[in-house]
């Protein structure tokens, strides 16, 4: 590797720098531009020297041979530390010591120093890269295992606006791959007659829905049930459901709770992605399903209701789905 360092002629005074033209004006200009040596010190530190070593080496560059006292004066290093620092530079091959009544120190040419430090850095990086391979493998395994364990609260999504709830319900139906279980309880954000997304999903997957008997009182709603029944949805009826609920593939759960202050018309919906919760709620669904009435039983129950209750036995024998 070549560096644009000028040749140096060591003299008893300051080192004299020669250029191609041999002019001293250019030499003085170059010396002035680099007089503080900040750039050199920063580079040496980046290449692995301590700040004391970098400052001591920079001081050595300013004289052909320097005593420890001169290095301390030029570099600003504490006198009690300068001997250890210079010994370290000599041990690293970045300077040489000249014995005498007062020991003198000479800097190794900068181009050789930079080459050596770069080579040391490359060697250290190569060794680090070799050691990093197995460590990264163990870290990656830990990362992949840890990604499966997150805070349970991360699985909870709160939806308050009815339009957002309807949109989220459409998304959950479209995500279904096997089964959807529903407690259809008013108020409906997407009644059966308007649930076109659910109708398409019903044709592809198993769907079961439990309705309240009040469904017989709404002709439009019964028309929606008729279309879902034709698509293959199974249905049951009960007098009253505990809450609005949907379970998708034993993975996702959507349920709604009424606001005690605002009344049953104001609902807050929760979407929870948690298989354990989904399985527990499916047990509750199966319990209600096992005791609920079929359409024929529900129809007879409505037909023989209190005086004045209309006979709805002409309603279809299937069920639709709402949110």
C-alpha positions, 0 to 999 in steps of 0.5 A, a space after each residue: 500500500 502506498 501513502 503520499 507521505 514525503 521523504 524525511 531527512 533526519 537532522 538535528 533540528 526539525 525534520 526537513 521535508 523535501 518536495 519534487 521542486 525542492 522548495 522550502 516554501 512548500 515544506 513550510 506550508 505543509 508543516 503549517 497545515 499539519 502542525 497540530 497533528 489532530 488528523 493523525 492522532 484521530 487516525 492512529 486512535 481509530 487504528 487501535 492506539 491509545 490517545 496517549 500513544 497517538 499523541 506521543 507518536 505525533 510528537 516524535 514526528 516533529 523531531 528526528 530524535 526526542 527525549 522523553 522530556 521533549 515528548 512530554 512537552 510536545 504532546 502534553 502527556 504527564 511526565 510520569 506516564 511518558 516513559 511507559 507510553 514510549 516503551 509501548 510504542 517501541 514494543 509495537 515497532 512504532 518507534 525505536 530507542 537510541 541508548 545514551 546518557 539520555 535515551 532518545 526516541 525516533 518514530 518509525 516512518 508513518 507509511 510503515 506504521 499505518 501499513 502495520 496497524 492496518 495489517 494488525 486490524 485486518 488480522 484482528 477482524 479476520 479472527 473476530 469474523 471466524 469466532 463470530 460465526 458460531 456465536 451468531 448461530 447461537 444468537 440466531 437460535 435464541 432470537 428465533 426461540 424468543 420470537 415465539 414468546 411475547 407479552 400476552 397483551 400484544 395479542 389483544 386489539 381493542 376496537 370501539 367504532 362500529 365501522 372498524 369492528 365491521 371491517 375487522 370482522 370481514 378480515 377475520 372471516 377472510 383469514 379463516 382456513 377451517 372453521 368459524 363459530 359464532 354467537 350472533 347477538 344484537 346489536 348487529 354491525 353487519 347483519 346476516 343479509 348484508 354479510 356478503 364476505 361471510 357468505 362466500 367464506 361459508 361456501 368454503 369452510 365449516 361454519 356454525 352459528 347460534 342465534 337468539 329466538 328474536 331472529 324470527 321477528 325480523 323478515 330481512 334478517 331471516 332472508 339473510 339466514 336463508 342465504 347462509 343456510 343455502 351456502 351450508 351453514 349449520 345453526 341453532 337457536 337459544 332464548 338469549 346468548 351471553 355475548 357476541 362471540 366469534 372463534 376462527 380456527 381455534 386461533 382468533 377470537 372476537 367478542 363484544 362487551 356493552 358499555 355499562 354506562 352507555 347501555 347495550 347499544 354501545 359496544 367495545 370489541 376485543 380481537 385476541 389472537 391466543 390459541 389457549 383462549 380460543 380453545 377455552 371459549 370453544 368449550 363454552 360454545 360447544 356447551 351452548 350448542 349442545 343444549 340449543 334448539 334446532 330450527 324446527 324446535 325454535 320455530 315451534 317454540 316461537 309459534 306457541 309463544 305468548 298470545 299475539 306472537 306471530 307464527 313464523 314456521 314458514 321461515 327457512 331451516 338454515 342460519 346466517 351470520 352477523 358480527 
